[in-house]
């Protein structure tokens, strides 16, 4: 049961982190970040540098939840495997 929960947490963590990190990487590459909401508007690095950097930093900070979930899932999976190995040995 713990294996399935750990694998689910890993998948959810990857999804949530990638959902924030991939647009951030694209914004760093192109210099255009899109706001969130019903009608996302582009914010250009050359025209509004302060707003661009604030949006990019918020986007990167939002990836923390997904990364924490990913780390928690990986640690639960690791300790479950260790427990399985120790139980099977003796």
PyMOL Python script that loads the backbone (N, CA, C, O; Angstrom):
from pymol import cmd

cmd.read_pdbstr("""\
ATOM      1  N   UNK A   1       0.819  -1.195   0.000  1.00  0.00           N
ATOM      2  CA  UNK A   1       0.000   0.000   0.000  1.00  0.00           C
ATOM      3  C   UNK A   1       0.869   1.267   0.000  1.00  0.00           C
ATOM      4  O   UNK A   1       0.569   2.243  -0.687  1.00  0.00           O
ATOM      5  N   UNK A   2       1.951   1.223   0.788  1.00  0.00           N
ATOM      6  CA  UNK A   2       2.838   2.389   0.860  1.00  0.00           C
ATOM      7  C   UNK A   2       3.545   2.597  -0.474  1.00  0.00           C
ATOM      8  O   UNK A   2       3.836   3.729  -0.860  1.00  0.00           O
ATOM      9  N   UNK A   3       3.823   1.485  -1.185  1.00  0.00           N
ATOM     10  CA  UNK A   3       4.475   1.609  -2.489  1.00  0.00           C
ATOM     11  C   UNK A   3       3.612   2.416  -3.451  1.00  0.00           C
ATOM     12  O   UNK A   3       4.103   3.312  -4.139  1.00  0.00           O
ATOM     13  N   UNK A   4       2.332   2.094  -3.494  1.00  0.00           N
ATOM     14  CA  UNK A   4       1.439   2.793  -4.428  1.00  0.00           C
ATOM     15  C   UNK A   4       1.282   4.259  -4.045  1.00  0.00           C
ATOM     16  O   UNK A   4       1.233   5.125  -4.918  1.00  0.00           O
ATOM     17  N   UNK A   5       1.204   4.544  -2.752  1.00  0.00           N
ATOM     18  CA  UNK A   5       1.104   5.935  -2.311  1.00  0.00           C
ATOM     19  C   UNK A   5       2.383   6.701  -2.640  1.00  0.00           C
ATOM     20  O   UNK A   5       2.331   7.862  -3.046  1.00  0.00           O
ATOM     21  N   UNK A   6       3.525   6.048  -2.463  1.00  0.00           N
ATOM     22  CA  UNK A   6       4.804   6.706  -2.763  1.00  0.00           C
ATOM     23  C   UNK A   6       4.931   6.977  -4.259  1.00  0.00           C
ATOM     24  O   UNK A   6       5.379   8.050  -4.663  1.00  0.00           O
ATOM     25  N   UNK A   7       4.539   6.007  -5.075  1.00  0.00           N
ATOM     26  CA  UNK A   7       4.617   6.207  -6.523  1.00  0.00           C
ATOM     27  C   UNK A   7       3.637   7.287  -6.967  1.00  0.00           C
ATOM     28  O   UNK A   7       3.944   8.073  -7.863  1.00  0.00           O
ATOM     29  N   UNK A   8       2.456   7.330  -6.345  1.00  0.00           N
ATOM     30  CA  UNK A   8       1.499   8.397  -6.642  1.00  0.00           C
ATOM     31  C   UNK A   8       2.037   9.760  -6.257  1.00  0.00           C
ATOM     32  O   UNK A   8       1.860  10.730  -6.993  1.00  0.00           O
ATOM     33  N   UNK A   9       2.696   9.843  -5.104  1.00  0.00           N
ATOM     34  CA  UNK A   9       3.290  11.107  -4.662  1.00  0.00           C
ATOM     35  C   UNK A   9       4.418  11.540  -5.591  1.00  0.00           C
ATOM     36  O   UNK A   9       4.577  12.729  -5.869  1.00  0.00           O
ATOM     37  N   UNK A  10       5.196  10.581  -6.068  1.00  0.00           N
ATOM     38  CA  UNK A  10       6.276  10.905  -7.001  1.00  0.00           C
ATOM     39  C   UNK A  10       5.696  11.452  -8.308  1.00  0.00           C
ATOM     40  O   UNK A  10       6.165  12.466  -8.823  1.00  0.00           O
ATOM     41  N   UNK A  11       4.688  10.783  -8.833  1.00  0.00           N
ATOM     42  CA  UNK A  11       4.070  11.244 -10.090  1.00  0.00           C
ATOM     43  C   UNK A  11       3.440  12.622  -9.914  1.00  0.00           C
ATOM     44  O   UNK A  11       3.595  13.490 -10.772  1.00  0.00           O
ATOM     45  N   UNK A  12       2.732  12.826  -8.809  1.00  0.00           N
ATOM     46  CA  UNK A  12       2.110  14.127  -8.557  1.00  0.00           C
ATOM     47  C   UNK A  12       3.167  15.215  -8.376  1.00  0.00           C
ATOM     48  O   UNK A  12       2.994  16.334  -8.858  1.00  0.00           O
ATOM     49  N   UNK A  13       4.246  14.894  -7.693  1.00  0.00           N
ATOM     50  CA  UNK A  13       5.313  15.867  -7.498  1.00  0.00           C
ATOM     51  C   UNK A  13       5.974  16.270  -8.804  1.00  0.00           C
ATOM     52  O   UNK A  13       6.270  17.443  -9.028  1.00  0.00           O
ATOM     53  N   UNK A  14       6.203  15.276  -9.670  1.00  0.00           N
ATOM     54  CA  UNK A  14       6.788  15.580 -10.982  1.00  0.00           C
ATOM     55  C   UNK A  14       5.851  16.477 -11.779  1.00  0.00           C
ATOM     56  O   UNK A  14       6.287  17.446 -12.400  1.00  0.00           O
ATOM     57  N   UNK A  15       4.561  16.152 -11.760  1.00  0.00           N
ATOM     58  CA  UNK A  15       3.588  16.947 -12.511  1.00  0.00           C
ATOM     59  C   UNK A  15       3.518  18.376 -11.988  1.00  0.00           C
ATOM     60  O   UNK A  15       3.578  19.329 -12.766  1.00  0.00           O
ATOM     61  N   UNK A  16       3.392  18.527 -10.664  1.00  0.00           N
ATOM     62  CA  UNK A  16       3.254  19.869 -10.095  1.00  0.00           C
ATOM     63  C   UNK A  16       4.522  20.702 -10.273  1.00  0.00           C
ATOM     64  O   UNK A  16       4.446  21.904 -10.527  1.00  0.00           O
ATOM     65  N   UNK A  17       5.670  20.075 -10.141  1.00  0.00           N
ATOM     66  CA  UNK A  17       6.921  20.820 -10.317  1.00  0.00           C
ATOM     67  C   UNK A  17       7.132  21.195 -11.781  1.00  0.00           C
ATOM     68  O   UNK A  17       7.532  22.319 -12.085  1.00  0.00           O
ATOM     69  N   UNK A  18       6.864  20.257 -12.686  1.00  0.00           N
ATOM     70  CA  UNK A  18       7.059  20.541 -14.112  1.00  0.00           C
ATOM     71  C   UNK A  18       6.092  21.607 -14.600  1.00  0.00           C
ATOM     72  O   UNK A  18       6.418  22.387 -15.495  1.00  0.00           O
ATOM     73  N   UNK A  19       4.906  21.639 -14.014  1.00  0.00           N
ATOM     74  CA  UNK A  19       3.900  22.631 -14.401  1.00  0.00           C
ATOM     75  C   UNK A  19       4.374  24.057 -14.132  1.00  0.00           C
ATOM     76  O   UNK A  19       3.924  24.997 -14.787  1.00  0.00           O
ATOM     77  N   UNK A  20       5.266  24.216 -13.183  1.00  0.00           N
ATOM     78  CA  UNK A  20       5.798  25.539 -12.865  1.00  0.00           C
ATOM     79  C   UNK A  20       7.197  25.767 -13.431  1.00  0.00           C
ATOM     80  O   UNK A  20       7.525  26.879 -13.846  1.00  0.00           O
ATOM     81  N   UNK A  21       8.011  24.733 -13.450  1.00  0.00           N
ATOM     82  CA  UNK A  21       9.402  24.897 -13.873  1.00  0.00           C
ATOM     83  C   UNK A  21       9.526  25.048 -15.386  1.00  0.00           C
ATOM     84  O   UNK A  21      10.331  25.852 -15.857  1.00  0.00           O
ATOM     85  N   UNK A  22       8.746  24.293 -16.153  1.00  0.00           N
ATOM     86  CA  UNK A  22       8.860  24.386 -17.613  1.00  0.00           C
ATOM     87  C   UNK A  22       8.512  25.776 -18.149  1.00  0.00           C
ATOM     88  O   UNK A  22       9.255  26.289 -18.986  1.00  0.00           O
ATOM     89  N   UNK A  23       7.414  26.417 -17.706  1.00  0.00           N
ATOM     90  CA  UNK A  23       7.180  27.802 -18.161  1.00  0.00           C
ATOM     91  C   UNK A  23       8.258  28.776 -17.684  1.00  0.00           C
ATOM     92  O   UNK A  23       8.573  29.739 -18.383  1.00  0.00           O
ATOM     93  N   UNK A  24       8.823  28.534 -16.503  1.00  0.00           N
ATOM     94  CA  UNK A  24       9.890  29.389 -16.015  1.00  0.00           C
ATOM     95  C   UNK A  24      11.126  29.268 -16.910  1.00  0.00           C
ATOM     96  O   UNK A  24      11.751  30.271 -17.255  1.00  0.00           O
ATOM     97  N   UNK A  25      11.473  28.028 -17.281  1.00  0.00           N
ATOM     98  CA  UNK A  25      12.613  27.829 -18.183  1.00  0.00           C
ATOM     99  C   UNK A  25      12.363  28.476 -19.542  1.00  0.00           C
ATOM    100  O   UNK A  25      13.266  29.073 -20.126  1.00  0.00           O
ATOM    101  N   UNK A  26      11.140  28.355 -20.038  1.00  0.00           N
ATOM    102  CA  UNK A  26      10.793  28.974 -21.318  1.00  0.00           C
ATOM    103  C   UNK A  26      10.888  30.495 -21.223  1.00  0.00           C
ATOM    104  O   UNK A  26      11.345  31.151 -22.159  1.00  0.00           O
ATOM    105  N   UNK A  27      10.461  31.050 -20.101  1.00  0.00           N
ATOM    106  CA  UNK A  27      10.540  32.499 -19.913  1.00  0.00           C
ATOM    107  C   UNK A  27      11.981  32.965 -19.848  1.00  0.00           C
ATOM    108  O   UNK A  27      12.319  34.018 -20.388  1.00  0.00           O
ATOM    109  N   UNK A  28      12.833  32.192 -19.193  1.00  0.00           N
ATOM    110  CA  UNK A  28      14.247  32.548 -19.140  1.00  0.00           C
ATOM    111  C   UNK A  28      14.868  32.528 -20.532  1.00  0.00           C
ATOM    112  O   UNK A  28      15.717  33.360 -20.853  1.00  0.00           O
ATOM    113  N   UNK A  29      14.439  31.571 -21.359  1.00  0.00           N
ATOM    114  CA  UNK A  29      15.011  31.428 -22.696  1.00  0.00           C
ATOM    115  C   UNK A  29      14.511  32.512 -23.643  1.00  0.00           C
ATOM    116  O   UNK A  29      15.300  33.103 -24.380  1.00  0.00           O
ATOM    117  N   UNK A  30      13.201  32.777 -23.629  1.00  0.00           N
ATOM    118  CA  UNK A  30      12.608  33.679 -24.611  1.00  0.00           C
ATOM    119  C   UNK A  30      12.501  35.122 -24.138  1.00  0.00           C
ATOM    120  O   UNK A  30      12.462  36.038 -24.959  1.00  0.00           O
ATOM    121  N   UNK A  31      12.452  35.339 -22.823  1.00  0.00           N
ATOM    122  CA  UNK A  31      12.276  36.696 -22.322  1.00  0.00           C
ATOM    123  C   UNK A  31      10.824  37.119 -22.256  1.00  0.00           C
ATOM    124  O   UNK A  31      10.534  38.305 -22.105  1.00  0.00           O
ATOM    125  N   UNK A  32       9.898  36.163 -22.366  1.00  0.00           N
ATOM    126  CA  UNK A  32       8.466  36.454 -22.296  1.00  0.00           C
ATOM    127  C   UNK A  32       7.838  35.483 -21.304  1.00  0.00           C
ATOM    128  O   UNK A  32       7.973  34.267 -21.439  1.00  0.00           O
ATOM    129  N   UNK A  33       7.152  36.033 -20.306  1.00  0.00           N
ATOM    130  CA  UNK A  33       6.408  35.201 -19.361  1.00  0.00           C
ATOM    131  C   UNK A  33       4.949  35.606 -19.445  1.00  0.00           C
ATOM    132  O   UNK A  33       4.626  36.771 -19.676  1.00  0.00           O
ATOM    133  N   UNK A  34       4.074  34.632 -19.256  1.00  0.00           N
ATOM    134  CA  UNK A  34       2.642  34.906 -19.344  1.00  0.00           C
ATOM    135  C   UNK A  34       2.049  34.936 -17.942  1.00  0.00           C
ATOM    136  O   UNK A  34       2.390  34.117 -17.089  1.00  0.00           O
ATOM    137  N   UNK A  35       1.155  35.896 -17.722  1.00  0.00           N
ATOM    138  CA  UNK A  35       0.470  35.965 -16.442  1.00  0.00           C
ATOM    139  C   UNK A  35      -0.531  34.824 -16.345  1.00  0.00           C
ATOM    140  O   UNK A  35      -0.876  34.199 -17.348  1.00  0.00           O
ATOM    141  N   UNK A  36      -0.986  34.564 -15.145  1.00  0.00           N
ATOM    142  CA  UNK A  36      -2.000  33.533 -14.960  1.00  0.00           C
ATOM    143  C   UNK A  36      -3.377  34.176 -14.950  1.00  0.00           C
ATOM    144  O   UNK A  36      -3.507  35.389 -14.788  1.00  0.00           O
ATOM    145  N   UNK A  37      -4.387  33.362 -15.121  1.00  0.00           N
ATOM    146  CA  UNK A  37      -5.741  33.872 -15.053  1.00  0.00           C
ATOM    147  C   UNK A  37      -6.539  33.474 -16.282  1.00  0.00           C
ATOM    148  O   UNK A  37      -6.124  32.630 -17.077  1.00  0.00           O
ATOM    149  N   UNK A  38      -7.697  34.105 -16.413  1.00  0.00           N
ATOM    150  CA  UNK A  38      -8.578  33.790 -17.535  1.00  0.00           C
ATOM    151  C   UNK A  38      -7.981  34.199 -18.870  1.00  0.00           C
ATOM    152  O   UNK A  38      -8.078  33.469 -19.857  1.00  0.00           O
ATOM    153  N   UNK A  39      -7.365  35.370 -18.890  1.00  0.00           N
ATOM    154  CA  UNK A  39      -6.739  35.857 -20.120  1.00  0.00           C
ATOM    155  C   UNK A  39      -5.266  36.148 -19.848  1.00  0.00           C
ATOM    156  O   UNK A  39      -4.912  37.275 -19.503  1.00  0.00           O
ATOM    157  N   UNK A  40      -4.410  35.145 -20.001  1.00  0.00           N
ATOM    158  CA  UNK A  40      -2.982  35.384 -19.745  1.00  0.00           C
ATOM    159  C   UNK A  40      -2.402  36.396 -20.730  1.00  0.00           C
ATOM    160  O   UNK A  40      -2.623  36.311 -21.938  1.00  0.00           O
ATOM    161  N   UNK A  41      -1.670  37.336 -20.193  1.00  0.00           N
ATOM    162  CA  UNK A  41      -1.045  38.360 -21.027  1.00  0.00           C
ATOM    163  C   UNK A  41       0.465  38.200 -20.959  1.00  0.00           C
ATOM    164  O   UNK A  41       1.012  37.893 -19.900  1.00  0.00           O
ATOM    165  N   UNK A  42       1.135  38.406 -22.072  1.00  0.00           N
ATOM    166  CA  UNK A  42       2.601  38.296 -22.043  1.00  0.00           C
ATOM    167  C   UNK A  42       3.246  39.509 -21.365  1.00  0.00           C
ATOM    168  O   UNK A  42       2.787  40.641 -21.513  1.00  0.00           O
ATOM    169  N   UNK A  43       4.309  39.245 -20.628  1.00  0.00           N
ATOM    170  CA  UNK A  43       5.109  40.297 -20.005  1.00  0.00           C
ATOM    171  C   UNK A  43       6.516  40.134 -20.555  1.00  0.00           C
ATOM    172  O   UNK A  43       7.156  39.104 -20.350  1.00  0.00           O
ATOM    173  N   UNK A  44       6.993  41.156 -21.254  1.00  0.00           N
ATOM    174  CA  UNK A  44       8.304  41.103 -21.886  1.00  0.00           C
ATOM    175  C   UNK A  44       9.392  41.573 -20.920  1.00  0.00           C
ATOM    176  O   UNK A  44       9.213  42.547 -20.190  1.00  0.00           O
ATOM    177  N   UNK A  45      10.503  40.875 -20.928  1.00  0.00           N
ATOM    178  CA  UNK A  45      11.631  41.230 -20.068  1.00  0.00           C
ATOM    179  C   UNK A  45      12.195  42.599 -20.442  1.00  0.00           C
ATOM    180  O   UNK A  45      12.624  43.351 -19.567  1.00  0.00           O
ATOM    181  N   UNK A  46      12.198  42.926 -21.730  1.00  0.00           N
ATOM    182  CA  UNK A  46      12.778  44.189 -22.174  1.00  0.00           C
ATOM    183  C   UNK A  46      11.904  45.390 -21.818  1.00  0.00           C
ATOM    184  O   UNK A  46      12.424  46.481 -21.585  1.00  0.00           O
ATOM    185  N   UNK A  47      10.579  45.203 -21.772  1.00  0.00           N
ATOM    186  CA  UNK A  47       9.677  46.325 -21.503  1.00  0.00           C
ATOM    187  C   UNK A  47       9.383  46.525 -20.026  1.00  0.00           C
ATOM    188  O   UNK A  47       9.312  47.661 -19.559  1.00  0.00           O
ATOM    189  N   UNK A  48       9.211  45.430 -19.283  1.00  0.00           N
ATOM    190  CA  UNK A  48       8.886  45.508 -17.859  1.00  0.00           C
ATOM    191  C   UNK A  48       9.787  44.561 -17.056  1.00  0.00           C
ATOM    192  O   UNK A  48       9.328  43.516 -16.597  1.00  0.00           O
ATOM    193  N   UNK A  49      11.059  44.918 -16.885  1.00  0.00           N
ATOM    194  CA  UNK A  49      11.989  43.983 -16.241  1.00  0.00           C
ATOM    195  C   UNK A  49      11.634  43.656 -14.788  1.00  0.00           C
ATOM    196  O   UNK A  49      11.793  42.511 -14.364  1.00  0.00           O
ATOM    197  N   UNK A  50      11.156  44.642 -14.017  1.00  0.00           N
ATOM    198  CA  UNK A  50      10.824  44.369 -12.613  1.00  0.00           C
ATOM    199  C   UNK A  50       9.639  43.412 -12.504  1.00  0.00           C
ATOM    200  O   UNK A  50       9.669  42.470 -11.713  1.00  0.00           O
ATOM    201  N   UNK A  51       8.610  43.652 -13.288  1.00  0.00           N
ATOM    202  CA  UNK A  51       7.429  42.780 -13.266  1.00  0.00           C
ATOM    203  C   UNK A  51       7.775  41.377 -13.776  1.00  0.00           C
ATOM    204  O   UNK A  51       7.299  40.378 -13.238  1.00  0.00           O
ATOM    205  N   UNK A  52       8.604  41.314 -14.814  1.00  0.00           N
ATOM    206  CA  UNK A  52       9.026  40.025 -15.363  1.00  0.00           C
ATOM    207  C   UNK A  52       9.750  39.198 -14.306  1.00  0.00           C
ATOM    208  O   UNK A  52       9.452  38.017 -14.128  1.00  0.00           O
ATOM    209  N   UNK A  53      10.697  39.816 -13.608  1.00  0.00           N
ATOM    210  CA  UNK A  53      11.468  39.086 -12.598  1.00  0.00           C
ATOM    211  C   UNK A  53      10.596  38.688 -11.407  1.00  0.00           C
ATOM    212  O   UNK A  53      10.790  37.619 -10.828  1.00  0.00           O
ATOM    213  N   UNK A  54       9.638  39.540 -11.041  1.00  0.00           N
ATOM    214  CA  UNK A  54       8.730  39.188  -9.943  1.00  0.00           C
ATOM    215  C   UNK A  54       7.864  37.987 -10.332  1.00  0.00           C
ATOM    216  O   UNK A  54       7.678  37.075  -9.526  1.00  0.00           O
ATOM    217  N   UNK A  55       7.338  37.980 -11.547  1.00  0.00           N
ATOM    218  CA  UNK A  55       6.520  36.849 -12.003  1.00  0.00           C
ATOM    219  C   UNK A  55       7.356  35.578 -12.116  1.00  0.00           C
ATOM    220  O   UNK A  55       6.890  34.496 -11.759  1.00  0.00           O
ATOM    221  N   UNK A  56       8.575  35.701 -12.607  1.00  0.00           N
ATOM    222  CA  UNK A  56       9.447  34.533 -12.749  1.00  0.00           C
ATOM    223  C   UNK A  56       9.812  33.964 -11.377  1.00  0.00           C
ATOM    224  O   UNK A  56       9.837  32.746 -11.202  1.00  0.00           O
ATOM    225  N   UNK A  57      10.091  34.825 -10.411  1.00  0.00           N
ATOM    226  CA  UNK A  57      10.426  34.349  -9.071  1.00  0.00           C
ATOM    227  C   UNK A  57       9.237  33.675  -8.400  1.00  0.00           C
ATOM    228  O   UNK A  57       9.400  32.673  -7.703  1.00  0.00           O
ATOM    229  N   UNK A  58       8.035  34.224  -8.609  1.00  0.00           N
ATOM    230  CA  UNK A  58       6.843  33.583  -8.054  1.00  0.00           C
ATOM    231  C   UNK A  58       6.591  32.229  -8.697  1.00  0.00           C
ATOM    232  O   UNK A  58       6.184  31.281  -8.026  1.00  0.00           O
ATOM    233  N   UNK A  59       6.833  32.142  -9.995  1.00  0.00           N
ATOM    234  CA  UNK A  59       6.644  30.878 -10.697  1.00  0.00           C
ATOM    235  C   UNK A  59       7.623  29.831 -10.182  1.00  0.00           C
ATOM    236  O   UNK A  59       7.253  28.671  -9.996  1.00  0.00           O
ATOM    237  N   UNK A  60       8.854  30.230  -9.953  1.00  0.00           N
ATOM    238  CA  UNK A  60       9.855  29.293  -9.432  1.00  0.00           C
ATOM    239  C   UNK A  60       9.537  28.894  -7.994  1.00  0.00           C
ATOM    240  O   UNK A  60       9.722  27.738  -7.615  1.00  0.00           O
ATOM    241  N   UNK A  61       9.065  29.835  -7.203  1.00  0.00           N
ATOM    242  CA  UNK A  61       8.700  29.524  -5.826  1.00  0.00           C
ATOM    243  C   UNK A  61       7.505  28.579  -5.731  1.00  0.00           C
ATOM    244  O   UNK A  61       7.411  27.785  -4.795  1.00  0.00           O
ATOM    245  N   UNK A  62       6.605  28.662  -6.687  1.00  0.00           N
ATOM    246  CA  UNK A  62       5.431  27.795  -6.682  1.00  0.00           C
ATOM    247  C   UNK A  62       5.792  26.342  -6.973  1.00  0.00           C
ATOM    248  O   UNK A  62       5.005  25.442  -6.680  1.00  0.00           O
ATOM    249  N   UNK A  63       6.950  26.104  -7.536  1.00  0.00           N
ATOM    250  CA  UNK A  63       7.383  24.730  -7.815  1.00  0.00           C
ATOM    251  C   UNK A  63       7.814  24.012  -6.550  1.00  0.00           C
ATOM    252  O   UNK A  63       8.004  22.796  -6.569  1.00  0.00           O
ATOM    253  N   UNK A  64       7.972  24.734  -5.458  1.00  0.00           N
ATOM    254  CA  UNK A  64       8.422  24.129  -4.208  1.00  0.00           C
ATOM    255  C   UNK A  64       7.486  23.054  -3.676  1.00  0.00           C
ATOM    256  O   UNK A  64       7.947  22.046  -3.140  1.00  0.00           O
ATOM    257  N   UNK A  65       6.186  23.253  -3.814  1.00  0.00           N
ATOM    258  CA  UNK A  65       5.222  22.255  -3.345  1.00  0.00           C
ATOM    259  C   UNK A  65       5.405  20.937  -4.075  1.00  0.00           C
ATOM    260  O   UNK A  65       5.430  19.872  -3.458  1.00  0.00           O
ATOM    261  N   UNK A  66       5.532  21.014  -5.378  1.00  0.00           N
ATOM    262  CA  UNK A  66       5.739  19.795  -6.161  1.00  0.00           C
ATOM    263  C   UNK A  66       7.050  19.120  -5.830  1.00  0.00           C
ATOM    264  O   UNK A  66       7.123  17.893  -5.773  1.00  0.00           O
ATOM    265  N   UNK A  67       8.087  19.910  -5.612  1.00  0.00           N
ATOM    266  CA  UNK A  67       9.390  19.327  -5.267  1.00  0.00           C
ATOM    267  C   UNK A  67       9.367  18.672  -3.891  1.00  0.00           C
ATOM    268  O   UNK A  67       9.986  17.627  -3.689  1.00  0.00           O
ATOM    269  N   UNK A  68       8.655  19.282  -2.944  1.00  0.00           N
ATOM    270  CA  UNK A  68       8.519  18.664  -1.626  1.00  0.00           C
ATOM    271  C   UNK A  68       7.742  17.354  -1.695  1.00  0.00           C
ATOM    272  O   UNK A  68       8.089  16.381  -1.026  1.00  0.00           O
ATOM    273  N   UNK A  69       6.705  17.337  -2.498  1.00  0.00           N
ATOM    274  CA  UNK A  69       5.928  16.113  -2.677  1.00  0.00           C
ATOM    275  C   UNK A  69       6.783  15.029  -3.334  1.00  0.00           C
ATOM    276  O   UNK A  69       6.709  13.860  -2.955  1.00  0.00           O
ATOM    277  N   UNK A  70       7.578  15.413  -4.301  1.00  0.00           N
ATOM    278  CA  UNK A  70       8.479  14.476  -4.970  1.00  0.00           C
ATOM    279  C   UNK A  70       9.505  13.906  -3.993  1.00  0.00           C
ATOM    280  O   UNK A  70       9.742  12.698  -3.981  1.00  0.00           O
ATOM    281  N   UNK A  71      10.105  14.748  -3.187  1.00  0.00           N
ATOM    282  CA  UNK A  71      11.092  14.291  -2.205  1.00  0.00           C
ATOM    283  C   UNK A  71      10.438  13.381  -1.163  1.00  0.00           C
ATOM    284  O   UNK A  71      11.014  12.366  -0.771  1.00  0.00           O
ATOM    285  N   UNK A  72       9.247  13.744  -0.721  1.00  0.00           N
ATOM    286  CA  UNK A  72       8.541  12.897   0.242  1.00  0.00           C
ATOM    287  C   UNK A  72       8.205  11.536  -0.335  1.00  0.00           C
ATOM    288  O   UNK A  72       8.337  10.522   0.351  1.00  0.00           O
ATOM    289  N   UNK A  73       7.768  11.498  -1.594  1.00  0.00           N
ATOM    290  CA  UNK A  73       7.464  10.228  -2.241  1.00  0.00           C
ATOM    291  C   UNK A  73       8.701   9.370  -2.431  1.00  0.00           C
ATOM    292  O   UNK A  73       8.658   8.156  -2.232  1.00  0.00           O
ATOM    293  N   UNK A  74       9.808  10.000  -2.818  1.00  0.00           N
ATOM    294  CA  UNK A  74      11.049   9.247  -2.989  1.00  0.00           C
ATOM    295  C   UNK A  74      11.558   8.688  -1.657  1.00  0.00           C
ATOM    296  O   UNK A  74      12.038   7.556  -1.600  1.00  0.00           O
ATOM    297  N   UNK A  75      11.452   9.477  -0.598  1.00  0.00           N
ATOM    298  CA  UNK A  75      11.914   8.976   0.697  1.00  0.00           C
ATOM    299  C   UNK A  75      11.001   7.867   1.215  1.00  0.00           C
ATOM    300  O   UNK A  75      11.494   6.900   1.795  1.00  0.00           O
ATOM    301  N   UNK A  76       9.698   7.977   1.026  1.00  0.00           N
ATOM    302  CA  UNK A  76       8.789   6.912   1.447  1.00  0.00           C
ATOM    303  C   UNK A  76       9.059   5.627   0.660  1.00  0.00           C
ATOM    304  O   UNK A  76       9.038   4.533   1.225  1.00  0.00           O
ATOM    305  N   UNK A  77       9.310   5.760  -0.622  1.00  0.00           N
ATOM    306  CA  UNK A  77       9.616   4.587  -1.433  1.00  0.00           C
ATOM    307  C   UNK A  77      10.939   3.957  -0.988  1.00  0.00           C
ATOM    308  O   UNK A  77      11.038   2.735  -0.877  1.00  0.00           O
ATOM    309  N   UNK A  78      11.933   4.771  -0.737  1.00  0.00           N
ATOM    310  CA  UNK A  78      13.228   4.261  -0.296  1.00  0.00           C
ATOM    311  C   UNK A  78      13.096   3.494   1.013  1.00  0.00           C
ATOM    312  O   UNK A  78      13.589   2.372   1.126  1.00  0.00           O
ATOM    313  N   UNK A  79      12.433   4.092   2.005  1.00  0.00           N
ATOM    314  CA  UNK A  79      12.317   3.433   3.301  1.00  0.00           C
ATOM    315  C   UNK A  79      11.413   2.205   3.234  1.00  0.00           C
ATOM    316  O   UNK A  79      11.591   1.272   4.016  1.00  0.00           O
ATOM    317  N   UNK A  80      10.460   2.187   2.327  1.00  0.00           N
ATOM    318  CA  UNK A  80       9.635   0.993   2.159  1.00  0.00           C
ATOM    319  C   UNK A  80      10.458  -0.151   1.569  1.00  0.00           C
ATOM    320  O   UNK A  80      10.286  -1.307   1.958  1.00  0.00           O
ATOM    321  N   UNK A  81      11.333   0.163   0.649  1.00  0.00           N
ATOM    322  CA  UNK A  81      12.212  -0.869   0.078  1.00  0.00           C
ATOM    323  C   UNK A  81      13.196  -1.368   1.131  1.00  0.00           C
ATOM    324  O   UNK A  81      13.455  -2.568   1.219  1.00  0.00           O
ATOM    325  N   UNK A  82      13.740  -0.460   1.924  1.00  0.00           N
ATOM    326  CA  UNK A  82      14.645  -0.864   3.002  1.00  0.00           C
ATOM    327  C   UNK A  82      13.910  -1.763   3.990  1.00  0.00           C
ATOM    328  O   UNK A  82      14.453  -2.781   4.419  1.00  0.00           O
ATOM    329  N   UNK A  83      12.692  -1.401   4.352  1.00  0.00           N
ATOM    330  CA  UNK A  83      11.907  -2.223   5.265  1.00  0.00           C
ATOM    331  C   UNK A  83      11.626  -3.597   4.669  1.00  0.00           C
ATOM    332  O   UNK A  83      11.715  -4.606   5.368  1.00  0.00           O
ATOM    333  N   UNK A  84      11.298  -3.640   3.419  1.00  0.00           N
ATOM    334  CA  UNK A  84      11.029  -4.930   2.750  1.00  0.00           C
ATOM    335  C   UNK A  84      12.271  -5.823   2.752  1.00  0.00           C
ATOM    336  O   UNK A  84      12.170  -7.027   2.988  1.00  0.00           O
ATOM    337  N   UNK A  85      13.437  -5.237   2.489  1.00  0.00           N
ATOM    338  CA  UNK A  85      14.682  -5.992   2.481  1.00  0.00           C
ATOM    339  C   UNK A  85      15.002  -6.521   3.886  1.00  0.00           C
ATOM    340  O   UNK A  85      15.393  -7.678   4.043  1.00  0.00           O
ATOM    341  N   UNK A  86      14.836  -5.679   4.891  1.00  0.00           N
ATOM    342  CA  UNK A  86      15.147  -6.103   6.263  1.00  0.00           C
ATOM    343  C   UNK A  86      14.178  -7.184   6.756  1.00  0.00           C
ATOM    344  O   UNK A  86      14.590  -8.103   7.464  1.00  0.00           O
ATOM    345  N   UNK A  87      12.918  -7.084   6.395  1.00  0.00           N
ATOM    346  CA  UNK A  87      11.931  -8.083   6.819  1.00  0.00           C
ATOM    347  C   UNK A  87      12.198  -9.402   6.122  1.00  0.00           C
ATOM    348  O   UNK A  87      12.050 -10.464   6.727  1.00  0.00           O
ATOM    349  N   UNK A  88      12.587  -9.349   4.861  1.00  0.00           N
ATOM    350  CA  UNK A  88      12.811 -10.584   4.116  1.00  0.00           C
ATOM    351  C   UNK A  88      14.087 -11.317   4.563  1.00  0.00           C
ATOM    352  O   UNK A  88      14.214 -12.521   4.344  1.00  0.00           O
ATOM    353  N   UNK A  89      15.011 -10.609   5.174  1.00  0.00           N
ATOM    354  CA  UNK A  89      16.258 -11.237   5.615  1.00  0.00           C
ATOM    355  C   UNK A  89      16.105 -11.976   6.945  1.00  0.00           C
ATOM    356  O   UNK A  89      16.857 -12.911   7.219  1.00  0.00           O
ATOM    357  N   UNK A  90      15.184 -11.585   7.736  1.00  0.00           N
ATOM    358  CA  UNK A  90      15.207 -12.268   9.007  1.00  0.00           C
ATOM    359  C   UNK A  90      13.961 -12.211   9.726  1.00  0.00           C
ATOM    360  O   UNK A  90      13.857 -12.757  10.824  1.00  0.00           O
TER     361      UNK A  90
END
""", "prot")
cmd.dss("prot")
cmd.show_as("cartoon", "prot")
cmd.util.cbc("prot")
cmd.orient("prot")
